[in-house]
Amino acid sequence: MDKLPSGSKILDQLLNGGYERDIVTTIYGPAGSGKTNLAILCATSAVRKGKKVVFVDTENNFSVERFKQICDALSLNYLKTINNMIFFKPTSFLEQKKTFEKLKDALKGKVGVVIVDSIAMLYRLEIGKENDIYEVNRELGKQISFLTEIARKQKIPVLLTNQVYADFEDKEKVNLVGGDLLKYGSKCLIELQITPSGNRRAIIRKHRSIPEEKDIVFKIVNGGILGTREGIGFKLF
């Protein structure tokens, strides 16, 4: 199956070529683990393929300066690249819902990827309002269904980032915000960790064709990410 390159050669090694085009992929990990960096790299890859990018930024986390750094390192004109990106910035769980509903029917063939950074931020805020948790979870399930339908019908990858929280009974374990809804809705799950040396580890937790626990170690640099000697030794963007 044709895949969308991730924008990083070492990450493509992990994913056997890149992100599958007809599924939802979720990248999750703690703050500072590199989630938004991987989202930006994916966006630049789609633009290089002549496609437009839909970028849903729920955390106001997208940095133009960081985007410019990565584009410069990849010899891309960042203004031309960013002009091929369509941004949505919902500020409530309801706005997020309306955004996904619009996307389901509005996307055309020129869009190469839909990125949501992150799927969990506004969901957590909604839970914090002491709303009916069952209803909030049901709505999150609907939103994931919208995204799954986009991936299947449009034959494009949908890339989500997600947050984690600690398990009180097992301090070494992290839990995915949204739990089983995200696990079942995503055909590919990639966990990011911060290593004791300050590098990052990406681990396959679920995939249709790649063995679980396959991993790489990388560090974040101006141009994106770089393999390290702590990992498998690749030194490529």
NUVODO-716687 format. One line per field, with one value per residue (C-alpha): residue number from 0; residue in one letter; x, y, z. Coordinates in steps of 0.5 Angstrom, whole numbers. Each point is the difference from the previous one (the first is absolute). Layout:
<recs>
seq c(NUM | ...) $
type c(A | ...) $
xx c(X | ...) $
yy c(Y | ...) $
zz c(Z | ...) $
</recs>
This chain:
<recs>
seq c(0 | 1 | 2 | 3 | 4 | 5 | 6 | 7 | 8 | 9 | 10 | 11 | 12 | 13 | 14 | 15 | 16 | 17 | 18 | 19 | 20 | 21 | 22 | 23 | 24 | 25 | 26 | 27 | 28 | 29 | 30 | 31 | 32 | 33 | 34 | 35 | 36 | 37 | 38 | 39 | 40 | 41 | 42 | 43 | 44 | 45 | 46 | 47 | 48 | 49 | 50 | 51 | 52 | 53 | 54 | 55 | 56 | 57 | 58 | 59 | 60 | 61 | 62 | 63 | 64 | 65 | 66 | 67 | 68 | 69 | 70 | 71 | 72 | 73 | 74 | 75 | 76 | 77 | 78 | 79 | 80 | 81 | 82 | 83 | 84 | 85 | 86 | 87 | 88 | 89 | 90 | 91 | 92 | 93 | 94 | 95 | 96 | 97 | 98 | 99 | 100 | 101 | 102 | 103 | 104 | 105 | 106 | 107 | 108 | 109 | 110 | 111 | 112 | 113 | 114 | 115 | 116 | 117 | 118 | 119 | 120 | 121 | 122 | 123 | 124 | 125 | 126 | 127 | 128 | 129 | 130 | 131 | 132 | 133 | 134 | 135 | 136 | 137 | 138 | 139 | 140 | 141 | 142 | 143 | 144 | 145 | 146 | 147 | 148 | 149 | 150 | 151 | 152 | 153 | 154 | 155 | 156 | 157 | 158 | 159 | 160 | 161 | 162 | 163 | 164 | 165 | 166 | 167 | 168 | 169 | 170 | 171 | 172 | 173 | 174 | 175 | 176 | 177 | 178 | 179 | 180 | 181 | 182 | 183 | 184 | 185 | 186 | 187 | 188 | 189 | 190 | 191 | 192 | 193 | 194 | 195 | 196 | 197 | 198 | 199 | 200 | 201 | 202 | 203 | 204 | 205 | 206 | 207 | 208 | 209 | 210 | 211 | 212 | 213 | 214 | 215 | 216 | 217 | 218 | 219 | 220 | 221 | 222 | 223 | 224 | 225 | 226 | 227 | 228 | 229 | 230 | 231 | 232 | 233 | 234 | 235 | 236) $
type c(M | D | K | L | P | S | G | S | K | I | L | D | Q | L | L | N | G | G | Y | E | R | D | I | V | T | T | I | Y | G | P | A | G | S | G | K | T | N | L | A | I | L | C | A | T | S | A | V | R | K | G | K | K | V | V | F | V | D | T | E | N | N | F | S | V | E | R | F | K | Q | I | C | D | A | L | S | L | N | Y | L | K | T | I | N | N | M | I | F | F | K | P | T | S | F | L | E | Q | K | K | T | F | E | K | L | K | D | A | L | K | G | K | V | G | V | V | I | V | D | S | I | A | M | L | Y | R | L | E | I | G | K | E | N | D | I | Y | E | V | N | R | E | L | G | K | Q | I | S | F | L | T | E | I | A | R | K | Q | K | I | P | V | L | L | T | N | Q | V | Y | A | D | F | E | D | K | E | K | V | N | L | V | G | G | D | L | L | K | Y | G | S | K | C | L | I | E | L | Q | I | T | P | S | G | N | R | R | A | I | I | R | K | H | R | S | I | P | E | E | K | D | I | V | F | K | I | V | N | G | G | I | L | G | T | R | E | G | I | G | F | K | L | F) $
xx c(0 | 2 | 2 | 2 | 7 | 0 | 5 | 6 | 4 | 1 | -8 | -1 | 5 | -5 | -6 | 2 | 0 | -5 | -7 | -6 | -4 | -7 | 0 | 1 | 7 | 0 | 7 | 0 | 5 | 1 | 1 | 7 | 0 | 0 | -7 | -1 | 7 | -2 | -7 | 4 | 5 | -6 | -4 | 7 | 0 | -7 | 1 | 7 | -5 | -4 | -6 | -3 | 0 | -6 | 3 | -5 | 4 | -4 | 6 | 2 | 7 | 2 | 6 | 1 | 7 | 1 | -3 | 5 | 6 | -3 | -1 | 7 | 3 | -4 | 2 | -8 | -3 | -3 | -5 | -2 | -1 | -4 | -5 | -1 | -3 | -7 | 0 | -6 | 0 | -6 | 0 | -5 | -2 | -7 | 5 | 4 | -6 | -3 | 7 | 0 | -7 | 2 | 7 | -4 | -4 | 5 | 6 | 2 | 6 | 5 | 0 | 6 | -1 | -4 | 4 | -3 | 4 | -2 | -7 | 0 | 1 | -7 | -3 | 4 | -3 | -7 | 1 | 2 | -6 | -4 | -4 | -3 | 6 | -4 | -2 | 6 | 4 | -6 | 1 | 8 | -2 | -4 | 6 | 5 | -6 | 0 | 8 | 0 | -5 | 4 | 6 | -4 | -4 | 6 | 5 | 5 | 3 | -3 | 6 | -2 | 4 | -2 | 1 | 2 | -1 | 3 | -3 | 0 | 1 | 6 | 4 | 4 | -7 | -3 | -7 | -3 | -5 | -6 | 2 | -3 | -4 | 7 | 3 | -6 | -1 | 8 | 3 | 7 | 2 | 7 | 2 | 5 | 5 | 5 | 6 | 5 | 5 | -5 | -1 | -7 | -2 | -6 | -3 | -5 | -6 | -5 | 1 | -3 | 6 | 6 | 2 | -2 | 6 | 4 | 4 | 4 | 4 | 1 | 1 | -3 | 4 | -1 | -2 | -4 | 2 | 7 | 1 | 5 | 5 | -4 | -5 | 2 | 5 | -4 | 3 | -5 | -6) $
yy c(0 | 7 | 4 | 7 | 1 | 3 | 5 | -3 | -6 | -3 | 0 | -3 | -6 | -1 | 0 | -4 | 6 | 5 | 1 | -4 | 4 | -3 | -1 | 5 | 0 | 2 | 3 | 1 | 1 | 5 | 8 | 1 | -7 | 3 | -1 | 7 | -1 | -6 | 3 | 6 | -5 | -4 | 6 | 2 | -7 | 1 | 7 | -3 | -5 | 6 | -1 | 5 | -1 | 0 | 2 | 0 | 4 | -1 | 2 | 6 | -4 | 2 | 4 | 4 | 1 | -8 | -1 | 4 | -3 | -7 | 3 | 3 | -6 | -4 | 6 | 1 | 7 | 1 | 5 | -4 | -6 | 3 | 3 | -7 | -1 | 1 | 1 | -1 | 3 | -3 | 3 | -5 | -7 | 2 | 4 | -6 | -4 | 5 | 0 | -7 | 0 | 5 | -4 | -6 | 3 | 5 | -3 | -1 | -4 | 6 | -2 | -4 | -1 | 2 | 2 | 1 | 2 | -2 | -4 | 0 | 7 | 3 | -7 | 1 | 7 | -3 | -6 | 6 | 3 | -5 | -2 | -7 | -4 | -5 | 5 | 4 | -7 | -2 | 7 | -2 | -6 | 3 | 5 | -6 | -3 | 6 | 0 | -8 | 2 | 5 | -4 | -6 | 4 | 5 | -5 | 5 | -1 | 3 | 1 | 2 | 2 | -2 | 1 | -5 | 0 | -4 | -7 | 1 | -7 | -1 | 6 | -3 | -1 | 6 | 0 | 3 | 6 | -3 | -7 | -5 | 5 | 2 | -7 | -3 | 6 | 0 | -6 | 3 | 2 | 3 | 2 | 5 | 0 | 4 | -4 | 1 | 4 | 5 | -4 | -2 | -7 | -2 | -7 | -3 | -3 | -2 | -1 | -4 | -2 | 2 | -4 | 3 | 3 | 2 | 6 | 6 | 5 | 7 | 7 | 6 | 5 | 7 | -4 | -5 | -7 | -3 | -7 | -2 | -5 | -1 | -3 | -4 | 5 | 4 | 7 | 2 | 5) $
zz c(0 | -2 | 7 | 1 | 2 | 7 | -1 | 4 | -3 | 6 | 2 | -7 | 2 | 6 | -4 | -6 | -5 | 4 | 2 | -3 | -4 | 2 | 7 | 7 | 3 | 7 | 3 | 7 | 6 | 6 | -1 | -4 | -3 | -7 | -2 | -4 | -3 | -3 | -3 | -3 | -3 | -3 | -3 | -3 | -4 | -2 | -3 | -4 | -3 | -3 | 5 | 5 | 8 | 4 | 7 | 6 | 6 | 6 | 5 | -4 | 0 | -7 | 0 | -7 | 2 | 2 | -7 | -4 | 4 | -3 | -7 | 0 | 1 | -5 | -5 | 0 | -1 | 6 | -2 | -6 | 4 | 5 | -5 | -2 | 7 | 2 | 8 | 5 | 7 | 4 | 7 | 3 | -1 | -4 | -5 | -1 | -1 | -6 | -3 | -1 | -2 | -6 | -2 | -1 | -6 | -2 | -1 | -8 | -3 | 1 | 7 | 2 | 8 | 6 | 6 | 7 | 5 | 5 | 0 | 8 | 2 | -1 | 2 | 7 | 1 | -1 | 5 | 5 | -1 | 4 | -6 | -1 | -1 | -4 | -5 | -1 | -1 | -5 | -4 | 0 | -3 | -5 | -2 | -1 | -4 | -5 | 0 | -2 | -5 | -3 | -1 | -3 | -5 | -2 | 1 | 3 | 7 | 6 | 5 | 8 | 6 | 6 | 8 | 5 | 8 | 5 | 3 | 8 | 1 | -5 | -1 | -6 | -4 | -4 | -2 | -6 | 1 | -3 | 1 | -4 | -4 | -3 | 0 | -4 | -5 | -1 | -5 | 2 | 7 | 1 | 7 | 1 | 7 | 2 | 2 | 6 | -5 | -2 | -7 | -2 | -2 | -5 | 1 | -4 | 5 | -6 | -7 | -6 | -2 | 4 | 6 | 7 | 4 | -6 | 2 | -2 | 4 | -2 | 2 | -2 | -4 | -4 | -6 | 3 | 3 | 0 | 1 | 6 | 2 | 6 | -6 | -6 | -2 | -6 | -1 | -5 | 0) $
</recs>
